[in-house]
Amino acid sequence: MSRSRYRLAIVLSILLAAGRPLPVAAGAATGAATEFTQLANNGELIKLLESSGVQVDNQLTQITQLAEQIENQLRIYQNMLQNTALLPAHVWGEVESDLNQLRGIVADGQGVAFSMANADDVLRQRFPSFASLKTRIADEDSFSTSYQAWSDTNRDTIAASLRAASLTASQFDSEEATMATLRALSESADGQVKALQVGHDIAAQQVAQMQKLRGLVSQQITMMGTWLQTNQTDRDLAQARRELFFRGTVPPLGGGRTMEPRW
């Protein structure tokens, strides 16, 4: 796992662990998730969400850039294939690597959508003040439902591209299935053309879809920021009132008799 994906896994595991018990990814991220399940109270949750939103946005930028690179590279391979019967084995190996990375991009995007939807659910469950905020998302009740709609649309779009090439989503469910499918397609010029075309189409779709996902995350971060700022203002005001109360002096007693000891 790359360093950037490792950081993303940690951040998303924190978000998942902050809510109701849910399965999280195995590996190094699981330890962090377990730790935050034990430690995260409401105050700690607020701090985590405040910092993690920016990190997720940065990761989506990197994912989008990688999808653009793969889209451009697959176009180069398509041009190469026009001038030869079959792409050489070493070149096709690069194609397989790019298409496998593309499969990972799809999985990363779905993971971000799931985790940010879960963060929205967690905040709504724990904080009535957050649940009462208007999301300003047309035709959707919450960010959680918006992420679900995005995820469904993304899967349907990919499935349509695969069907157009007489392929199925199950052929790309895992790295093993992806590599087996690509090896079969590599045996003929028509297979290579089909693989490159569907790969290029999906890469282009992912660039557009990740931009939409990034816009949705940005809206959510903005709303979270507004809510956090409001809550911080309320906490600051409450703290100021407490300090004013405890700094106050007891007014002097007057009009009474002076008490003197009698021996």
ZIVEN-V803812 format. One record per pair of residues at least 24 apart in sequence whose C-alpha atoms are under 7 Angstrom apart, sorted by the first residue. I is the first residue (numbers start at 1). J is the second residue. D is the distance in whole Angstrom. If there is no record, write none. Layout:
{{I:J:D} {I:J:D}}
This chain:
{{8:56:7} {8:59:7} {11:52:6} {12:115:6} {15:115:6} {15:119:6} {16:115:6} {16:118:7} {18:45:7} {19:122:5} {53:221:6} {57:214:6} {57:217:7} {60:210:7} {60:214:6} {63:105:7} {64:207:5} {64:210:6} {67:102:7} {67:203:6} {67:206:7} {67:207:6} {68:207:6} {70:98:6} {70:203:7} {71:200:5} {71:203:5} {71:204:6} {74:196:6} {74:200:6} {75:200:7} {78:196:6} {85:189:6} {86:189:5} {96:179:7} {96:182:7} {99:199:6} {100:175:7} {100:178:7} {102:203:7} {109:210:7} {110:151:6} {113:147:5} {113:151:7} {117:143:6} {117:144:4} {117:147:6} {118:144:7} {120:144:6} {130:227:7} {154:209:7} {158:202:6} {161:198:6} {162:198:7} {165:194:6} {165:198:7}}
